Amino acid sequence: MGGTVFFDLDGTLTDPERGITGSIQYALERLAVEVPEANALTWCIGPPLLESFQTLVGDERAPAALAHYRERYSTVGLYENAPYSGIHDALSGLRNAGFRLCIASSKPHVYVAKILERFELIDFFSDVFGSELNGVRTDKSELLRFALSETRVEPSDATMIGDRKHDIIGALDNGIAAIGVLYGYGSLEELARAGAKRFVDAPSEFLRSLGVLQIRPPTPAPCRVR
């Protein structure tokens, strides 16, 4: 058993709702536009934020909105977050089964690393892939293509686990198997329409979804962030 598993972060490993929606509200306040209730902004969790701000305030003001968002998110919002129940045990189980675990998030990697460290998740992962602050690799297909190249992993030996259509599309675009997370921010319909065939209702189902038959001790490896 084994292989490489790429994980999304937001909505898959951690619940970022309060930090993301609160930082979006802050950005909209700074632009003096109408501010929706937090629960009306959860659709923004997962897709590249610049695209979400383009929908919220238009193409012209979206870059300014993103800059305001980062003012709050970089110091407060990224810590208004929490791992989903059972995540640590689930990741430990995958490591014990011989899987190599990596992160593939469209969030800037400087934020991803801080979140993983804060919630004691960083040691589970051999590599952490995220976007750049200038927008490079926010597209999940591009990000996973880069991750495969950097890790020298064959697509046939990899699986992507995520909660939004972007995770599924990015995986399938690169010939990677995809598993949809149903406890995050994407619906079963969204994930299925994107092409997912396997789904999990809780982190405890990761092992089953990957067909684990035998557990063996993990092989520790240092984490690389890029």
Secondary structure by P-SEA (a helix, b strand, c coil): cccbbbbbcccccccaaaaaaaaaaaaaaaacccccccccccccccccaaaaaaaaccccaaaaaaaaaaaccccccccccccccaaaaaaaaaaaabbbbbbbccccaaaaaaaaaaacccccccbbbbbccccccccaaaaaaaaaaaacccccccccccccaaaaaaaaaacbbbbbbccccccaaaaaaacccccccccccccccccccbbbbbbbbbbbcc
